[in-house]
Amino acid sequence: MFSSVTKDKKNSSPSSLLANGPDKDSAQTTVIAKGTVIEGKFACTDNVRLDGAIHGEVHADKRFVMGEGSHVKGNIHARDAVIKGKINGDLFVLEALHLLESAVIEGNITARTMVVDEGARYNGSCKIGDSTAAAKN
């Protein structure tokens, strides 16, 4: 007569959580569309989806997602990041970083955890671990 309710068991690895849509903490996502160029410092308290370009420093309090063809010329600070675009600058991620197949990073990387897909490229030093990301953000 009564049935037990079970939760769906989803893959909960850091990279799958990053790729599965909006952050649990906030349904708000700031979208910077293809063809949009932002000059100067950019800061956001919500999730960010970048399909355009930013020429300046980026601070994202939550998840920062770069689509294929997007570009950042400057340093990036974020809690989590999923990268498919190009970065000319250093990347500081407090939690999980996922470099997808089209990612190109020309700069240093600091993160707690990192997943690098086949085809992703980075040129610079890479510091991964619990204490390294917290020290830079």
N, C-alpha and C positions, 0 to 999 in steps of 0.2 A: 504494500500500500504506500509506504513512504520509501523514497529512494535517497541514497546518499548523494551529495553534491560533490563532484570532484573538480578541481581546477585543471585547466589545460596545462600540460607540461611543455613549456617552450624552452628552446635552447637559451640558456642564460649566460653564455660566455660574454666577456666584455665586448668583443667585436660584433656579436649578433645583437646585443642590446643597443649598440650605437646605430646599427643599420635599420632597426625596426621602428622607425618613426619617432614621434615627439617624445620628449623627456617626460617621465612620470611626474616630476615635480611641477611641470607647467605645460599647459596646452598652447602657450603663446610661442610663436616662431616668427622672427623677423626675417623676411625674404628680400634679398638684394638680387634683382632680376638680371638676366643676361643683357648686356648693353649698358648697364649702369656702372659708372665709375665714381668712387668716393675718394676724394683727396683730403688727407689729414687723418687725425686720430679718430678711431671708431670704437665706441664702447656700447655694450648691450647687456642688460640684466637677464634677458631671456635667451632661448635658443636662437641660433643664427643659421640661415641657409644662404650661402653665397654662390650665385651663378654668374655674377659680374666680376668687378675688380675693385680692390681697395689699395690705394697707394698711401700707406701710413700704418701706424701701429694699431693692432686690433686687440680688444679686451672683451671676451665673451664669458659671462659668469657661469653659463651652462654649456650646452653642446654647440660646437662650431662645425658645420658641415659645408665642405666645398665641393661643388659639382664639377663635372668634367668641363674643361675650358675656362674655369674661373682662375683668378690670379690675385695674389697678395704680394705687394712689394713693401715689406716691413715685418716687424716681429709680431707674433701671435701669442696671446695668453688665453687659455681656455680650460674649463674643467674636463671636458671630453672633446675629442675631435675625430672626424672622419674626413679624409682628404682624397679627392680625385683630381684636383687642380694643381696649379704650380705656385710654389712659395719661394720668394727670394728674401730670406730673413730667417731668424731663429724662431723655433716653435717650442713653447713651454706649456705642457699639458699636465694638470694635476692628477688625473686618473688615467683613462684609457685612450690610446691613439691607434687609429686604424688607417694605414696607407693602402688605398685601393690601387688597382692595376695601372691607372693613368697618372698617379701622383708623382710629382717631381718636386723635391725639396733641395734648395741650394742654401743651406744654412745648418746650424746646429739644432739637435733635437734633445729635449729633456721631457721625460714622461714617467709615470709609474709603471704602466704596461704598454706594450706596442705589438701590433700585428702588422706584418708587411706581406701584402699579396704579391704573387709573381708578376713582374713587370713594373712594379713601383720602384722609384729610384730616389736615393738621397745622397748628397755630397756634403759631408760635414761630420762633426763628432756626434755621438749618440750616447746619452746617459739615461739608463733605464733602471728604475728601482724606487722603493718607497720614499726614501729621504730626498732624492734629487729633485723631483718635481715641486715638492712643497717649499723647498729653499728658494726657488726662483720666482714663484708667484706671489 
